[in-house]
Amino acid sequence: MPKTIQIRDVDDEVYKVLAARASEAGISVPELLRAEAARIAARPSAREWLERTRRRTGSTEITRRDVIAALDERRGPWPDAGS
């Protein structure tokens, strides 16, 4: 059964941004917050995420160089400086 959540004391500026985002999406603020709450609930908590990543098997340690190489691969080639 659906539950009701009430949030009090939301700053005017925060509400203004939420209302603008909801308007851009063509939905109401409650619809926006409902979708965001569902998105948050679908993600693991920080504790759950850390437990999962610690359980991953792998005998090789990831180095800083590995991380940078993976990021460079994901980002693609550097833009041409002459452009």
C-alpha positions as CSV (number, residue, x, y, z in Angstrom):
1,M,0.0,0.0,0.0
2,P,1.4,3.4,-0.9
3,K,2.7,5.6,1.9
4,T,2.7,9.4,2.3
5,I,5.8,11.3,3.0
6,Q,5.7,14.9,4.1
7,I,8.8,17.1,4.0
8,R,8.7,20.3,6.1
9,D,10.9,23.4,6.2
10,V,12.1,23.2,2.6
11,D,14.1,26.3,1.8
12,D,12.4,28.6,-0.8
13,E,15.4,28.4,-3.1
14,V,15.4,24.6,-3.0
15,Y,11.7,24.5,-3.8
16,K,12.1,26.9,-6.6
17,V,14.8,24.7,-8.2
18,L,12.6,21.6,-7.7
19,A,9.6,23.3,-9.2
20,A,11.7,24.4,-12.2
21,R,13.0,20.9,-12.8
22,A,9.6,19.4,-12.5
23,S,8.2,22.0,-15.0
24,E,11.0,21.2,-17.4
25,A,10.1,17.5,-17.2
26,G,6.4,18.3,-17.6
27,I,5.5,16.8,-14.2
28,S,4.5,18.1,-10.7
29,V,6.9,18.6,-7.8
30,P,5.4,15.5,-6.0
31,E,5.9,13.4,-9.1
32,L,9.5,14.6,-9.4
33,L,10.1,13.8,-5.7
34,R,8.4,10.4,-6.0
35,A,10.7,9.5,-9.0
36,E,13.8,10.7,-7.1
37,A,12.8,8.7,-4.0
38,A,12.4,5.6,-6.1
39,R,15.8,6.2,-7.7
40,I,17.4,6.6,-4.3
41,A,15.7,3.5,-2.9
42,A,16.9,1.5,-5.9
43,R,20.6,2.3,-5.2
44,P,22.5,0.4,-2.6
45,S,23.5,2.3,0.6
46,A,27.1,3.3,1.0
47,R,27.6,0.4,3.5
48,E,26.0,-2.1,1.1
49,W,28.1,-0.8,-1.8
50,L,31.3,-1.0,0.2
51,E,30.5,-4.6,1.3
52,R,29.9,-5.6,-2.3
53,T,33.1,-4.1,-3.6
54,R,35.1,-5.7,-0.8
55,R,33.7,-9.1,-1.7
56,R,34.9,-8.9,-5.3
57,T,37.5,-11.4,-6.1
58,G,40.7,-10.5,-7.9
59,S,44.3,-11.1,-7.1
60,T,45.6,-8.0,-8.8
61,E,45.7,-4.7,-7.1
62,I,44.4,-1.7,-9.1
63,T,47.0,1.0,-9.3
64,R,46.7,4.7,-9.9
65,R,48.0,4.2,-13.5
66,D,45.3,1.6,-14.1
67,V,42.6,4.1,-13.0
68,I,44.0,6.9,-15.2
69,A,44.2,4.6,-18.2
70,A,40.6,3.5,-17.7
71,L,39.5,7.1,-17.4
72,D,41.5,8.1,-20.5
73,E,39.9,5.2,-22.4
74,R,36.4,6.2,-21.3
75,R,37.0,9.9,-22.1
76,G,38.4,9.3,-25.6
77,P,41.2,11.1,-27.4
78,W,42.3,14.6,-26.3
79,P,40.9,17.4,-28.4
80,D,43.3,18.9,-31.0
81,A,44.9,21.9,-29.4
82,G,45.1,23.6,-32.8
83,S,41.3,23.7,-33.3
